Amino acid sequence: MPPPAVAVLPPCLTHDAIQHRLGYCSRFVTWGVTETVNATLESRAEQAFAQYRSALYKWGNDSQAFPVNCLAFEPTYACATFIPKCFKGASQPLCTDTCEERNWRCEKDASTVPMLDCDPLPESDCSAAVSSRSVSPSLGAGVVGALIAFLMT
């Protein structure tokens, strides 16, 4: 009797193979991607940057509705969403840890940022996003200063 067939997962391109094409997301993406994601990598990075610019605009208009900690995590979230990790041969934009981190940073009393449903996501942190639960005052001040300078240009 022949051995049972083993499912072959499609290969993942390594981070080293794509890092020079990540553009805006080069500081946030630390994982490999599928061939499908690789085919549109540059436009995906541009979409992530556009999402961040939209968040920056919202924060600039009402920093209570779009908390600064949420804005600080937006590049990681946008890049993980638009450039999903190759996880078990498939694209997986978010896992529980990243989803919960984003919700924690964005959930404030006056926030209008919609919360994500993290329940159906894989338990492991397949997006390799940071999991720090705090932003130091100096980091917060630096982010705000950089944002103001960016808006002035």
Order of alpha helices (4+ residues) and beta strands (2+ residues): alpha-alpha-alpha-alpha-beta-beta-alpha-alpha
